[in-house]
Amino acid sequence: MSTTVAVLLACAACFALKLVGYLMPARWVSGPRTSRITTLLPVALLSALIAVQAFTTGRHLVVDARLAAVVVALGLLRLRANFIVVVLAAAAVAAGLRALGWG
Amino acid sequence: MTPSGGLDPTRRREVLRQSWSVGVATGAYGISFGALGVAAGLDTWQVQALSALMFTGGSQFAFVGIIATGLGAAPSAIATAALLGIRNGLYALQTSQLLHVRRVRRLLAAHLTIDESTAVGITQPEDEAKRLGFWQTGTAVFVFWNAMTLVGALLGNALGDPKRYGLDAAAAGAFCALLWPRLRSLDALATAALAIALALAFAPFVPAGIPVLIASLAAVVVALRHGGRHEQPLSAEAAGSDPTP
């Protein structure tokens, strides 16, 4: 599969999911159990993405400058910092530590 | 985008102002997506296609984050983007009740059904304003998100080596910012902890991208175990708190 094909397939899947909500009666997906799963699903996926993005290189678990970046990002979010500030700070921390020769 | 003759001019201006300020504020994050997209190895057009055709920020960030590990991870990247896109389908169940759209307009409405358009739309008091808010916010976010994605992609290309500028850490920071507003209940915290544990436990043994899919089971486990004692329902407020489309 080429990258372009992967991009188009992913776009099609996301569009189909949006469209399905317009074609389907709401009662099909009502119910507390379904709504609990769909509320928690993004939490699980985003948490796992943080773990993989920050603590793995290939199939190896690693601790490097990215750990410091995540700690700073979470600290800033606690202080209600804006999205862009968090992203830039995470990059700056990692870049700074690497420039100093750590991680 | 839609006629709104029934709304008085003052309210109409209010809704327009709200819609377009949300569009500008959210669109600005497109710059980080563009930069991270090219840092992940996609070319400018592929990154731009994601913003134009996928148009749902969480899924876009997840897709480029996973595909950065190599083309072998493409199926996982697609699956993760789709799983994160399920919530748009749930928003659509609500917005379809107020938009009453058919044919081409239904396809357009579906494409613009994201966190922001839903949040601005459903929180207006009048039906006319709900429709106006949805269409205007969706259009505004689409315009700025795509324009800023292009700016970010061009900047990212100009920067060169992504690691030197900490762009790999920036992706982790972006996921933190997307996750943060959702950590409002004990169930959410338990899900996050379990998902991190599962992802790291499986990472050494399965191909890239698969750990994230396995970790999605954390949502099912916590949802079924706790019987909803610590949950927070999917609300308009929660929808509006997501920092990207």
Chai-1 contact restraints between the chains, C-beta under 6 A:
chainA,res_idxA,chainB,res_idxB,connection_type,confidence,min_distance_angstrom,max_distance_angstrom,comment,restraint_id
A,M1,B,A74,contact,1.0,0.0,6.0,A-B,restraint_1
A,A6,B,A74,contact,1.0,0.0,6.0,A-B,restraint_2
A,V7,B,Q46,contact,1.0,0.0,6.0,A-B,restraint_3
A,V7,B,A49,contact,1.0,0.0,6.0,A-B,restraint_4
A,L9,B,I78,contact,1.0,0.0,6.0,A-B,restraint_5
A,A10,B,F63,contact,1.0,0.0,6.0,A-B,restraint_6
A,A10,B,I78,contact,1.0,0.0,6.0,A-B,restraint_7
A,A10,B,A81,contact,1.0,0.0,6.0,A-B,restraint_8
A,C11,B,L53,contact,1.0,0.0,6.0,A-B,restraint_9
A,C11,B,M54,contact,1.0,0.0,6.0,A-B,restraint_10
A,A13,B,A82,contact,1.0,0.0,6.0,A-B,restraint_11
A,C14,B,M54,contact,1.0,0.0,6.0,A-B,restraint_12
A,C14,B,T56,contact,1.0,0.0,6.0,A-B,restraint_13
A,C14,B,S59,contact,1.0,0.0,6.0,A-B,restraint_14
A,C14,B,G85,contact,1.0,0.0,6.0,A-B,restraint_15
A,L17,B,G85,contact,1.0,0.0,6.0,A-B,restraint_16
A,L17,B,I86,contact,1.0,0.0,6.0,A-B,restraint_17
A,L17,B,N88,contact,1.0,0.0,6.0,A-B,restraint_18
A,L17,B,G89,contact,1.0,0.0,6.0,A-B,restraint_19
A,K18,B,N88,contact,1.0,0.0,6.0,A-B,restraint_20
A,K18,B,A92,contact,1.0,0.0,6.0,A-B,restraint_21
A,K18,B,A110,contact,1.0,0.0,6.0,A-B,restraint_22
A,K18,B,T113,contact,1.0,0.0,6.0,A-B,restraint_23
A,L19,B,A110,contact,1.0,0.0,6.0,A-B,restraint_24
A,V20,B,G89,contact,1.0,0.0,6.0,A-B,restraint_25
A,G21,B,G89,contact,1.0,0.0,6.0,A-B,restraint_26
A,G21,B,A92,contact,1.0,0.0,6.0,A-B,restraint_27
A,G21,B,L93,contact,1.0,0.0,6.0,A-B,restraint_28
A,Y22,B,A92,contact,1.0,0.0,6.0,A-B,restraint_29
A,Y22,B,S96,contact,1.0,0.0,6.0,A-B,restraint_30
A,Y22,B,R106,contact,1.0,0.0,6.0,A-B,restraint_31
A,Y22,B,A110,contact,1.0,0.0,6.0,A-B,restraint_32
A,A26,B,L93,contact,1.0,0.0,6.0,A-B,restraint_33
A,P32,B,G228,contact,1.0,0.0,6.0,A-B,restraint_34
A,R36,B,A223,contact,1.0,0.0,6.0,A-B,restraint_35
A,R36,B,G228,contact,1.0,0.0,6.0,A-B,restraint_36
A,R36,B,E231,contact,1.0,0.0,6.0,A-B,restraint_37
A,I37,B,A219,contact,1.0,0.0,6.0,A-B,restraint_38
A,I37,B,V220,contact,1.0,0.0,6.0,A-B,restraint_39
A,I37,B,A223,contact,1.0,0.0,6.0,A-B,restraint_40
A,T38,B,I86,contact,1.0,0.0,6.0,A-B,restraint_41
A,T38,B,L90,contact,1.0,0.0,6.0,A-B,restraint_42
A,T39,B,L234,contact,1.0,0.0,6.0,A-B,restraint_43
A,L40,B,T191,contact,1.0,0.0,6.0,A-B,restraint_44
A,L40,B,A219,contact,1.0,0.0,6.0,A-B,restraint_45
A,L40,B,V222,contact,1.0,0.0,6.0,A-B,restraint_46
A,L40,B,A223,contact,1.0,0.0,6.0,A-B,restraint_47
A,L41,B,A219,contact,1.0,0.0,6.0,A-B,restraint_48
A,P42,B,L84,contact,1.0,0.0,6.0,A-B,restraint_49
A,V43,B,R182,contact,1.0,0.0,6.0,A-B,restraint_50
A,V43,B,A188,contact,1.0,0.0,6.0,A-B,restraint_51
A,V43,B,T191,contact,1.0,0.0,6.0,A-B,restraint_52
A,V43,B,A192,contact,1.0,0.0,6.0,A-B,restraint_53
A,A44,B,T191,contact,1.0,0.0,6.0,A-B,restraint_54
A,A44,B,A195,contact,1.0,0.0,6.0,A-B,restraint_55
A,A44,B,A215,contact,1.0,0.0,6.0,A-B,restraint_56
A,A44,B,S216,contact,1.0,0.0,6.0,A-B,restraint_57
A,A44,B,A218,contact,1.0,0.0,6.0,A-B,restraint_58
A,A44,B,A219,contact,1.0,0.0,6.0,A-B,restraint_59
A,L45,B,L83,contact,1.0,0.0,6.0,A-B,restraint_60
A,L45,B,L84,contact,1.0,0.0,6.0,A-B,restraint_61
A,L45,B,S216,contact,1.0,0.0,6.0,A-B,restraint_62
A,L46,B,F175,contact,1.0,0.0,6.0,A-B,restraint_63
A,L46,B,L178,contact,1.0,0.0,6.0,A-B,restraint_64
A,L46,B,L179,contact,1.0,0.0,6.0,A-B,restraint_65
A,S47,B,A192,contact,1.0,0.0,6.0,A-B,restraint_66
A,S47,B,A195,contact,1.0,0.0,6.0,A-B,restraint_67
A,S47,B,I196,contact,1.0,0.0,6.0,A-B,restraint_68
A,A48,B,A195,contact,1.0,0.0,6.0,A-B,restraint_69
A,A48,B,A199,contact,1.0,0.0,6.0,A-B,restraint_70
A,A48,B,V212,contact,1.0,0.0,6.0,A-B,restraint_71
A,A48,B,A215,contact,1.0,0.0,6.0,A-B,restraint_72
A,L49,B,A62,contact,1.0,0.0,6.0,A-B,restraint_73
A,L49,B,G65,contact,1.0,0.0,6.0,A-B,restraint_74
A,L49,B,F175,contact,1.0,0.0,6.0,A-B,restraint_75
A,L49,B,V212,contact,1.0,0.0,6.0,A-B,restraint_76
A,I50,B,A172,contact,1.0,0.0,6.0,A-B,restraint_77
A,I50,B,F175,contact,1.0,0.0,6.0,A-B,restraint_78
A,I50,B,C176,contact,1.0,0.0,6.0,A-B,restraint_79
A,A51,B,I196,contact,1.0,0.0,6.0,A-B,restraint_80
A,A51,B,A199,contact,1.0,0.0,6.0,A-B,restraint_81
A,A51,B,L200,contact,1.0,0.0,6.0,A-B,restraint_82
A,V52,B,A199,contact,1.0,0.0,6.0,A-B,restraint_83
A,V52,B,P211,contact,1.0,0.0,6.0,A-B,restraint_84
A,Q53,B,G65,contact,1.0,0.0,6.0,A-B,restraint_85
A,Q53,B,A171,contact,1.0,0.0,6.0,A-B,restraint_86
A,Q53,B,A172,contact,1.0,0.0,6.0,A-B,restraint_87
A,A54,B,A172,contact,1.0,0.0,6.0,A-B,restraint_88
A,T56,B,A203,contact,1.0,0.0,6.0,A-B,restraint_89
A,R59,B,P204,contact,1.0,0.0,6.0,A-B,restraint_90
A,R66,B,A169,contact,1.0,0.0,6.0,A-B,restraint_91
A,R66,B,A172,contact,1.0,0.0,6.0,A-B,restraint_92
A,A69,B,A169,contact,1.0,0.0,6.0,A-B,restraint_93
A,V70,B,A172,contact,1.0,0.0,6.0,A-B,restraint_94
A,A73,B,G173,contact,1.0,0.0,6.0,A-B,restraint_95
A,A73,B,C176,contact,1.0,0.0,6.0,A-B,restraint_96
A,L74,B,C176,contact,1.0,0.0,6.0,A-B,restraint_97
A,L77,B,W180,contact,1.0,0.0,6.0,A-B,restraint_98
A,F83,B,Y29,contact,1.0,0.0,6.0,A-B,restraint_99
A,F83,B,A177,contact,1.0,0.0,6.0,A-B,restraint_100
A,F83,B,P243,contact,1.0,0.0,6.0,A-B,restraint_101
A,V86,B,G173,contact,1.0,0.0,6.0,A-B,restraint_102
A,V86,B,A177,contact,1.0,0.0,6.0,A-B,restraint_103
A,V87,B,S32,contact,1.0,0.0,6.0,A-B,restraint_104
A,V87,B,A170,contact,1.0,0.0,6.0,A-B,restraint_105
A,V87,B,G173,contact,1.0,0.0,6.0,A-B,restraint_106
A,V87,B,A174,contact,1.0,0.0,6.0,A-B,restraint_107
A,A90,B,A169,contact,1.0,0.0,6.0,A-B,restraint_108
A,A90,B,A170,contact,1.0,0.0,6.0,A-B,restraint_109
A,A90,B,G173,contact,1.0,0.0,6.0,A-B,restraint_110
A,A91,B,Y165,contact,1.0,0.0,6.0,A-B,restraint_111
A,A91,B,G166,contact,1.0,0.0,6.0,A-B,restraint_112
A,A91,B,L167,contact,1.0,0.0,6.0,A-B,restraint_113
A,A91,B,A169,contact,1.0,0.0,6.0,A-B,restraint_114
A,A91,B,A170,contact,1.0,0.0,6.0,A-B,restraint_115
A,A94,B,G166,contact,1.0,0.0,6.0,A-B,restraint_116
A,A94,B,A169,contact,1.0,0.0,6.0,A-B,restraint_117
A,A95,B,Y165,contact,1.0,0.0,6.0,A-B,restraint_118
A,A95,B,G166,contact,1.0,0.0,6.0,A-B,restraint_119
